[in-house]
Amino acid sequence: MGYAHRVDGERKIHLKDFDPHGHADVGREEAEEKTARLCEEMTELQEMLYAASQHSVLIVLQGRDTSGKDGTIRKVTGPLNAQGCGVSSFKVPTSEELAHDFLWRVHAKAPARGQIRIFNRSHYEDVLVVRVHQLVPEKAWRARYDHINRFEELLTDSGAIILKFYLHISRKEQEQRLLEREQDPTKSWKLSTSDWQEREYWGAYTEAYEDAISRCSTSHAPWHIVPADRKWFRNLAVAETIVEALRPCKKGWLAHLEEIGRREKAAIAELRRNHASAPPHP
Amino acid sequence: MGYAHRVDGERKIHLKDFDPHGHADVGREEAEEKTARLCEEMTELQEMLYAASQHSVLIVLQGRDTSGKDGTIRKVTGPLNAQGCGVSSFKVPTSEELAHDFLWRVHAKAPARGQIRIFNRSHYEDVLVVRVHQLVPEKAWRARYDHINRFEELLTDSGAIILKFYLHISRKEQEQRLLEREQDPTKSWKLSTSDWQEREYWGAYTEAYEDAISRCSTSHAPWHIVPADRKWFRNLAVAETIVEALRPCKKGWLAHLEEIGRREKAAIAELRRNHASAPPHP
């Protein structure tokens, strides 16, 4: 049993059944050591993913304000090689984006094979904030769960590995973090009256998240509920989930790279046999 | 019964059941007059589509070499206002495009609300040339029919009107046109040995087209088979199909535009009542 909770198949989940604190069988120091080791392994796996270019990786980060999306990107995926890794943030849509279907701007940012792409918020906002604030009619957002599942299947059919994380934070911890932001001059730029206003909709967001996670946890693109009240636990849970999803691909990537290597060596041997200006023997 | 044949719902069609010549109850002169009138109406409809911005229009043009895709764009949709109309040609994919799912480059070119977009070739190439020349495994192209239907449903759910045309040309007429290209110095730049080579695959393409048309004729995005051996008949058929698809929207667009007008007038009246520097009375 991992540190994050993988939601398998479409079934109704209730967030109250998941402890935002995480379980007790790991301490902070041990967790930070484990995370560091996992991040190293992640970097090695990324190198092979990049070289083999058979898969892409899409990491979706969702969660309420202060749940730690930015912190996760910094701490967990920060060490990755930027040449093969990018972050896309989805904010309030522009008028051009609104003139298209809701997946248009998201599809444009889908990772190419060999690449890791992190979505800081995502197409799920279109069944979260859009639903809570009734920005489109109910009929429209209800149809989106199916559209999302089909879209994600299109990506996985093309070699994408999709990992979706809900950073699960308690109401109390959120209050704490908002108050801290007010105290800390280096964090107060992040302050926003809307964060306090959105807290009024806590229950509506809970429902919206429960539906999104329940309806869009498919075998090809499961959701992971991450206890996020303690940052070091959250980091460990996310790092572990990513590494465990990529590790099984390693063997295939290595075989593919060896095959490429064999072909190149044969081509060089051919050059040596047939050309005056051949590469020198090693 | 229109000049083009609309394929309704998923059912198996056979191209040999459709006459590439078209029916006989219209002569060239009459057809050209009708087409001219239809193109005028199309331009008026476009203006309302643009102003109301509730729908977008996606016109997909497919057909074998020399079937008249370029000619249709020039003659039928040429008169449209370029501010609200664009053409996207899909040629051999780039390596960046190939590193994504097959709909990635296509989705990026989907029309915004208010716009008409013409696809000169399209995502259907991924179940046509790709199938005929086995550029991906059968399992991969077989899965694409469903992906295409879902993708097109995503677009129509967001207000797209999708019109797909297969320009149906006979083998004999194609030979004629290829020979003409060789004779005509102003057309010989279009010549390509691959056109003659592709003719060898006539039967395989027929099968691939029949499957694409049969499997992807949905109620939201039907295919239209256009007799294309005579260019003037082809133009009439395409023009008629476009206009008849847009005409039913006209009432709704006008109502929407009137509503916008009413609101604006009320706002101006408000200005007149309350402000010293108010606009003069008309």
Interface residues (C-beta under 8 A of the other chain):
Chain A: S53 S56 E96 A99 H100 D101 F102 L103 W104 H107 A108 A110 A112 R113 G114 A140 A143 H147 R150 F151 E153 L154 L155 D157 S158 A160
Chain B: S53 S56 E96 A99 H100 D101 F102 L103 W104 H107 A108 A110 A112 R113 G114 A140 A143 H147 R150 F151 E153 L154 L155 D157 S158 A160
